[in-house]
């Protein structure tokens, strides 16, 4: 029974070592979650949060995947015919995005009065803005077609770094998690508390490294071995003590039994003699009774004949 309990303890301790990071809501409420696939250079609303995928990368040989996301992202296409566009965000703020000039390899983008020279894939920060150059074709002035992503906040996720990040958007917390990624798209998971004012609370350590896992395992096994050794020593001590006690007890009982037999032998023999005498007396009485009965019957028979 003790060994079974110890084995169960080992399993529990090993399982605890591998528990991954987890979050709860500060008010103990329900967490809502959803995941969607976003194409490179596209946007999608996931669990109420608008996200744009500015960049995605996967390296199978290195077992690495990473993404660059822009929160509350909007896409604009700037051309010769429409080189400037007014962008309106959720918080009612507006920004003018303009194409200053462009070539096949770079473009100068003006956001709210500030020029930024960018190449394809670049992400630059402005005042409360993140700007990414998604694609460009042709030249401006000329036949330009430039696609730009503009949003509120940049989020960088990687399976070899921060795979999750908590972002506060318009007063509400969102937990953004990288689920999968390739060079052309990514699947993102977004969680939020049911109560808008609730915060996420971190309740467990993230995946421990191999050395930490090995150390935890070794410590758990050492503790278990020590417990087993102590249990065996205790059992051996109890066994030796019981054997000594049983031997002494048996010796004592044997001596007492012999003594009792010595003391009780004579009364026992007397009791047997009295029983034999009593039985003998009953047997003699029965014989005498039968003889007298036989004589009585015989005399009665003789009297009847004489008459």
N, C-alpha and C positions, 0 to 999 in steps of 0.2 A: 504493500500500500504506500509506504514511504517512498519507494523507488519510483512508483507511478506518478506521485505528486511532484517529485523532483524532475522527472522527464517532462512533465507538462510545463514546469517553470522554465526549463531550458528553451522549449519551443516559443513560449511567450516572450522571453527576453530577446531571442534572436529575431523574432518578428518585429519587435519594437525598434530594433536597430535599423530596419529598412523602411520605416514610415516616412513618407515624403511630406513635403511642405503642405500645409492646409490652412484655410482661413475660415473664420466665422464672422457673422455680423455682430457689431458691438451691442445691439439690442436683443441678440439671440434670435433674430427673425430669419425668414427664409431667404436663401440665395437663389436668384434667377440666373440662368445661364443659357447661352446659345453659341453656336459656331457656324461660320460660313466660309466659303472659298472666295478669295478676291484675286482677280487677274492683275498681272503687272500693269501699273499705270491706271488702274481702275479704282473705283470707290464702292463701298457697300455699307449699309446700316446693319449692325449686328447688336442685337439686344438693346436697341435704342441709341447706340453710339455709331456715328458716322466715321468710318475709317477709310483712308486711302493707302494703297500699297505703292510706295515710291520705289522700293527696290527689294529684291528677293534673291537669295543665293543658296545653292546646295552643293556640297562637296561630298560625294559618296565615299571617296577614298579616305577623307579626313573625318567622316561621320559628323559633319558639321552642317548646320542650316542656320540662316539668319535672315532677318527682314528689317526694313525701315518703313515705319508706319507714320502717317500724318493724321492727327485727330481733327475732326470737323473739316475734312478736306473737300475742296471744290476744284473742278477741272475747267480750264478755259483753253480755247484754241484761238491763237492769234494769227491773223493772215494779213495780206496786203489790203483786203477790203475792210477788215475789222482789226486794226492793230491795237485798239484799246477797248477794255471791257470793265464795267463796274461790277464788283463782287459784293454781295450782301451776306453777312454771316448771321448765325442764330441770335447773337447778342445785339443785333440791329446795327452793328458797325459796318461801314462800307469802305472798300478800298478800290482804287483804280489800278489795273494791271495793264501795262503797255509794252509793246515790242518796239525797242529803239532801233536795233539793227540785228542782223543774223547772217551766218554763213552755214555751210554744211556741217561744221564742227562745233560752233558755239553761237550763243545769242546773248544780247544785252537786254535784260528785262528790267523795267522800271515799275516798282511797287510803291504807290503812295509817295512819289517824288524822289525815290532813291534808286539809282541804277545798280544792277548786279550783272556782271559778266559770268556766264555759266556754260558748262559743257553738259552733254547728255548724261543724266544720272546724278548730277550734282544736287545737293540739298543745302540751302543757305538759310540763315536765320535773319529775320527782320524784327521790327518792334511788334512783339506779340504775334508774329507770323512765322511760318515755315514755308519755304518756296522750293519746289523741285522741278527741274527741267526734265520732262518725261521723254519727249521726242522733238526732232526738228528736221524739216526738209526745205530745200530751196534756200533762197536768200531774201533778205529784206533790206531795202526795197527790191521788189521783184515778184517772185512766186513763193513766198515764204508760207510755211505751215508749221507753227510752233505750238506744242502742247505743254501747258504748265499746270502744276498742282500747287494750290495754295491752301494752307490750313493753320490751325491754332497751335498745335504742339507736336513735336517729334517724339516717337517712341522706337527705341532700338531693342530688338529681342534676338536672342541666340540660345541654342541648346548648350553652348559652351560658356555662356555668361548668364545674363539675366533672361530667363525664359518667361518670366512674368513681370508685370509692372502695374502699379496702382496709379491711375490718373484721375485727377479731379477736373471734371468738365461741367462748367456752369453750376457749380455747387454740389455736384453728385459724384461719388466715387465709383470708378469702374476698375475691375481687375481684368487686364488684358493679358492673354496667354498665347504663346506660339504653339500651335498644335502640329503643323507640318508645313514644309516649304519646298519648292523647287525653283528653277530659274525663271519660270513663267507665271507662277501663282503661289498662293499660300492659304492655308486654313487657319483662321484665328478664332479663338474662343474668348467670349466676353462675359463676365459675371457682374452682377450688381445686387445689392441688398433690396429687399422688397420695400423697406422704408428708405425714402430718399435721403434722410438726414443721418442714417446709420453709417458707420465706418467699418472697414475691414480690419479684423484683428488676426495677427499672425500667431498660430498656436503650435507649430511644430517646426523642427529644423528641416531644411531642405536636404535632398539626397546626400548622405555623408560620403566622403571619399573612401577608397578601398582600405587605406590604412586605418581610418577610424572604425570602419566595419570590422576589420580583422581584430583590432584592439578590443572592441566591445565583445566580440565573439570569444576571444581568448580569456578575457576577464570573467565572462559568464561561465565558461567551462571550468576555469580554475576554482571559482566559487562553488560550483556544483561538485567538483572532485573533493574539495575540502569538506563539504557537507557530507558526502558519501563516506569519506574516511572517518569523520567524527561519529557518524552513525554506526559504522562497522566496529569502531573501538568501543562504543557504548554497548553494543550488542554483545561483544566478546566479554566485556567486563561483567555484564549481567549474567551471561551464560556461566562464567567461572564461579561467580557468587552463588548462583542457583545450584550448581553442582556441589559446591562445598556445603551449602546449607542442606541440600537433600541428603548428602552422605551423613552429615552429623545428625540429621533428623532420623534417618533410618537406623543409625547405630543406637541412638537414644531409645527409639521405639523397640528395637530388638532387645536391648538390655532390660527395659521395663517389662517387655513381654515375658522374658525368661524369669524375671523376678516374680512377676505375678503368677506364672505357672507354678513356681516353687512354693509360693505362699498358698495358692488355691488348690494344690494337688490333693492334700489330705481331706479337706471337706468334700471334694468331688467324689472320692472313693467311698466315703461314709454314706453319701447320698445314694450311690448305686447299691450298696449293701442293704440299705433300708428298703429300697424298691424291690429287691429280690426276695427279702423276707415277707413283704406284704403280698407279693404274688404267690409265694409258696403257701401262705396262710389261706388265701382265697381258694387255692386249688384243693387243699386238704378239707376245707369246709364244704366245698362242693361234693367231694367224694363221700364224706360222712352223710350229707343230706341225701345223696342217692341211695346209700346203703339202708338208711332208716326208711326211706320211701319204699324200697324193695321189700323190706321185712313187713311193713305195714300191709302192703298189698297181699303178701303171701299169707299172713295171719288171717286176714279177712276172708281169703279164699278157703282156708282150712275150716273156719267156723261154718261156712255155708255148706260144706260137704258133710260135716258131722250132723247137722240138723236134718 
